[in-house]
């Protein structure tokens, strides 16, 4: 069922004034996202006419934009990704570890998304793998994936990685499975935090020295080495936030949990409450007030500005696999882990068409007639796209 209010409705209602105010400063990727969100599942992208073979009910089935930032286009990619992960799960505890960039670095991250978010992945991966391999802690090779989120509940910039890690790994010589030494405990958070801080700041300094960072507006002075060193100095003395949640309790709970994190966009349509008099009201969870649900109202211009803060650079991978899940030797390492844990290799999933696959993964039958619930919707006509009618710059 379509939500009463969607991000697309806000874009359509305030397109002209937002374009006039921000078109010069919007990146090509941001313009592309606005265009995709506005035209998704509308006649602008084309589609086809369907008719029920029982009751004759007709409907237009418009094409999706398939943009990864669109709130309406994530259900099937999410389900497909989770199905692949299901085949890789092992019979052990799984931990959820979150690495967060300090708020001081957020403005710099907005001007250098490719570099700053890339370093976040790099420092996190090296921290987890390095501490896990240390014989004083786990002494094992681990496997994990990391998911980048850049937003907080109110759409402000809040870059952090959600890492899902099995509670154990292969011994360094590959001869045995090494479980966590203590029940419900993965790796010491303080050790992870300080290694993460040291690595990230080292790589950030290297990027600055190599001229890979950009500085605009109020940050322009940071292009000078001494100013940049003063900017980083307080960050060396603060504790960086690394949070390790209790284990899921087994692989059967991992996929349910992951469904809330993979392929998520900055805000889902079901959080939107009202668009009235140029103001957008949406719900959010206030973590500082016992996770209470609250409402926030922003001017539509500010809402769209915050939404676009989280558009990633073209081609940037926001879900990455590390360690034993690295693509080059993934199958080999998984086979070895299963052998040591006594787990059979799962059978490959059946090859299905798009509609059958969608129904299997999401539980929704796209062909069922919404009126009589008995017939099947059959394609009886096609109409082309005419996206040029939308007023966003197509560059």
Buried (B, 14 or more C-beta within 10 A) or exposed (E): EEBEBBBBBBBBBBBEEBBEBBEEEBEEBBBBBBBBBBBBBBBBBBBBBBBBBBEEBEBEEBBBBBBBBBBBBBBBBBBEBBBEBBEBBBEBBBBBBBBBBBEEBBBBBBBBBEBBBBBBBBBBBBBBBBBBBBEEBBBBBBBBBBBBBBBBBBBEBBBBBBBBBBBBBBBEEEEEBBBBEEEEBBBBBEBBBBBBBBBBBEBBBEBBEEEBBEBEEEBEEBBEEEBBEEBBEEBEEEEBBBEBEEBBEEBEEBBEBBBEBBBBBBBBBEBBBEBEEEEBBBBBBEEEEEEEEEEBEBEBBEBBBBBBBBBBEEEBEBEBBBBBBEEEEBEEBBEBBBEBEEBEEEEEEEEEEEEBBBBEBEEEBBBBBEBEEEBBBEEEEEEEBEBEEBEBEEE
